[in-house]
């Protein structure tokens, strides 16, 4: 068995009485109602302003006469619902009035099935034994999410959210969220709060730690032998497509006889192109047992290494009395 759930008429679709109560003319009439506990989660249409309010039995928010209305009983609150993207009238086009989809049933919500706006509202909890298919639009679960802009709000009740082939989780760019000590959050940075725009992050609530979900790195560490008045060369290649992001060097003894230059190149078609900011790096200018960063070229394309692209590291001495020792080079490649 299957059923398609959607409104038949613009703004005035009929739904079951347990979720949608008879409408009232104005806010005064709304405030005069005396809802009981069975009204919790119910919706009501105020005809004068063409707005919808939801009754929240647990709410104790201060009434403001517009967005929050206190009922005659003084228990609970009527909360105004404004649907983002709904346009003038702030109404929704589909109302799923079931709390349970049985195993033999398929419920399909599809905004293209009618000409109204792309919003769907369902009850506080919905138990899905069969299939709930959202072809186009949004599904909202829970009265706590009846805010001015509504989107997907899924209470899994301890169950896993399972994606199948073709499904994607789409995240907007955001600033780091505010969390409690027991929470954690995955999000995409927007460039504020110490984030890089478009990069994924995890924030751990207890310590407030912001962790960038780093792309994997390949690190090549090379020990170049001492070769006075000669050139020592070391070759390697990119195991997979990557970007060179860092070159670091260290030595145990600094050379003081003649020049000693480091060259790092990308080799393509027999042509070697320096990946450094200059043709070479002066190894006589570093300090012993101190890791030094070697500046890279500003040409981004030069730092891109397709899979199996060869790289070459050279240490060039011009003096037989070269007295430096313990030369180490680290190439850091980032794989996205």
N, C-alpha and C positions, 0 to 999 in steps of 0.2 A: 504494500500500500504506500502511496506517496501523496503529498499535498503541497501545493505551492501557496505560500503565505504572502499576500500583498494587499494593499488597500485598493478598493474598487473606485473610490471617488476622491477627488482632490480635497485634502484636509478633513474630510468627514467620513472616513471609512469606519465601518462598524466592527467592534471587537467585543469579546466576552465581558460581562459585567464585573467579573472579579478583578479585572485589571483596569477597566475604564468605567468610571462612575458617571452618572448623568451630569451634564454640564450645568453651569451656573451663569448668571448674567454679568456679575461683576465681583470684585474682590471682597466687598462687604458681604455679599451672599456666601462667598467661599469661606470667609472667616466665621460666619454664623453656623456652619456645619459642625456637627458633633461626631466625628469619625470614631469608630471602635477599633480594637486591635486587629480585626480581620481586614481593615482597610489598608494595612501596612503594605506599601508598594503600589497602591492604586493610583491611577492618573485621572485628572479631571480637566475639562476644557472650560476656560473662562471666555464666554462669547464676546463680551464687550471689548476686550483687548486682544482676542484671538490668540491666547496663550495657554500653555498647558502647565499644570502643577502636579507634583507627585507628593503623596503623603508618606512621611517618614516618621514612624512611631517612636523611634529612639532619639530623634533630633531635639536638641534643647537650644538651638541657635537663637539669637535675639531676633525677634520679628522686626522687619523694617518697612512693612506695609506694601512692599512690591515684590522683592525676590524671596522673602521669607514671610509667610503668613501664619499666625498662631490661630488654631481652631478654637471653637467655643469651649471645648473641654479643657484647653490649656495643655493637653498632652500631645506631644509630637509637633510636627510642623508641616505646612504645605510649602514645598520647595519649587520655585519656578524652573522650568526646563527651557533652555534656549539651545536649539540645535544648530551647531556650526554648519554653515553652508546651506541652511534651509531656505534662506531668502525671506522676504516680507511675510509675516504671519507666523514665523517660527513654528513650523509644524513638521510632522514626519510622514513618510509615505507608506511604511509597512509596520504592522504591529503583530508580532508573533505571540499569541495568547496561550501557549501551552507551557506547562512546567515539565512535561515528560514526553520524549519521543521514544516510542516503543521499538523493539528490535525489528519488527516487520514494516517499519515506516521510514520514509525519507521526507524530510522537510527541506524545501529549497527556498531560500531568500534571494531574490533577484530584482534589483531596482529597474532593470530594463523591461521587466514585465508590466510596468505601468509608467505613466508620464510624470510622476511626482519626483520629489527630491530624494537623494540617496541616503536615507537614514532608516535604521531598523531598531525597534525596541523590544526586548523580551523581559520575562519576569526576573525576580531577584536571583533565583536559581533555576537552572534547566538541566534535567537529567537526560542524557543522550545515550540510549541503548541502540538506536538505529543509526540514521545518518542525518546530520545537519549540514547542508551544503549551502555555502554563501557564494553565489556566482558573482555578485557585484554589489557593493555597498558595505555597510558596517553592521556589526552585531554588538550590542551593549548588554552586559550582565551586571546586575547589582545596583541598588538605589544610591550607593555611595558614589557612583560614577555619573549621576545625573547632574552634571555641571554644565557650564555655558557652552563648552565645546565637547562633543561626545565622539568617542572613537572606540576601538576594540578594547574590551576589558574582559579578560578571561579568568574565571575562577576554576582551576583544574581540580580542586578538592583532593590534592595529593596525587593526582595522576599525571603522567607525562604528556607533554604536548608533542605529538609525532608529526613530522613532515614527510610527505611522500614526494615522488619525482615531480618536478615542476613547481613545487612550493618554495617560496622565499620569505625570509624575514627581513623586512625593509625598515631601516632605522634612520631617522633624521639626525642631523648634526645638532648636538646639544652641549651646554656647559656642564661641568661636573655636577652631579646631583647631590642634594643634601640627604644624608642617610642616618639611620639610627645605628647603634652599636652592633645590632644583630643582623644588619642588612648588608648586601653587596649589590653592585650594579654593573652591567655591561652597557656601554654606550659608545657613540661615535662623537669625537671631539669637534667643537666648532671654532677652535682657535683661541678660546678664552680659558681662563683658569689653569693655565699651564699645559693646555692641550695643543696638538697640531691639528688643524682643520682636516677632516676626512679620515683621521687615523682612529682605530679602535682602542678602547681602554676598558680596564676593570677598576672600580673603586671599591675598596674594602672599608666598611663603615666603622668598625671598632677603632682602628688606628687612623682612619681618614686617608689611607695610602692610595695614591693614584698610580696605577700601573699601566703603561702602554703595552698592549698585546703585540709584542715585537714580531716583526717579520723574522724569519729564521736567518742565521748568519753562517757563512762558511769562512773560517779563519785559516790562513796559510802562514805557518811560522817557519822561518828559514834561518839556518845557521850558515853564514857565509865564511869560508875559510880565509885566513890571511894570505895574501898573494902580493908581496912587494913588487912594484914596478910591473904589474900585470893586471889583467881583467878576469874576475871570477864571475861566471854567469850561471843563473839557475832558472830553469824553465818549468812552467806548469800550465794548467788550463782550467777553464770554468767547467765544473761538472754539470751545471745547469745554468739557465739564464739568470743573470744576477747583475748587481751594480757594485762597483768598487766604491766604498764609502770612507775608507781610512787606510793610511800607511803609517806605521810606527817603527822606530828604530831604537836600538840600545847597543852599547858596547861596554866591555869591561875595562878597556884602556883606550884613551883617545890618541889618535895619530898626531905626531908633531913633525914628521919628515915628509915634505912634498905635499901634493894635494891628494885627497881621497874623496871620490865622488860616488854617490849612489844614483843609479838610473833604474827606473821602473817603467816598463813599456807594455803596450798592448800590441800584439803582433797579428797582422791580418794580411794574407796574401803575400807574405814575405816582407812586408813593410812594418817597421816598428815605430809606434807613435807614443811619445811620452805621456804618461797619465799624471805627471807632476806639474806644478805651476810653472816650472822652468824645465830646461833640458835635463838638469840633474840637481842633486842635493848635496851640500857640503857636510861631509861626515866629520870634518875637523872642528865644526862649530858646535858639536853636542858635548854634553857632560857625561863622564863615566858613570855607569850604573843608574842612569836616569832615562826613562822612556821619553822619547821626543816624537811629536807629531810632524809628519811631512806634509806640506801643503799640496793639495791636488789641483789639477786644472779646473778652470771654471767652465770648460766646455762639457756639458752634461753628456752628450753623445759619446764622447771618448771614454767615459766611465762605465758605459753599458757594455756588458760582456754576454753575448749570446752563448748558448751551450757550446762547449768545445772550443771556445776562443782561447788562443794561447796568450800567456803573459810571460814577461821576462824580467828578472831582477839582476842587476849587474853592480859589482863593486870595482871601481877603477882606481888603481894606484899608478903614480908616475915617478916613484922614487924607490930605489933598491933598499933604502934605509927605513922604509915604512915600519913604524913601531906600534901601531894600533893593534888591538886584539879583541876577541870575543864579540864579533859582529852578528847581530840578530835583527831580522826584519819580519814584521807581521803585516800581511795584507788581509783586510776585512772586507768580505763581499756580503751584500745583503740580498736575500732572495725574497721576493714578494709573490 
